[in-house]
Amino acid sequence: MSCPNHPEKAYILKDSRLVCPECFFVSPYQHEGDLIVERNAYRKALEDICESYDHSRDQIDRVRQLLKYYETH
């Protein structure tokens, strides 16, 4: 999920609400905060793992695409 004004920005959790870190647009979709935090931590961990190994840029980009897909479905 991302802000309609800033599609490159993922929502952040602020005061139990999902907001854009750039313009503070509040998401119309509210989810359990723990799930969002857990998903973001999981995504960051996967990105760190990918970048710490000697993978090609294409493989890292593919993992990021898959993560974006799972975040929106």
Protein Blocks (a to p, Z undefined) as FASTA:
>chain_A
ZZfklmmbccddeehiacdfklopacfbdcdfklmmmmmmmmmmmmmmmmmpccdfklmm
mmmmmmmmmmmZZ
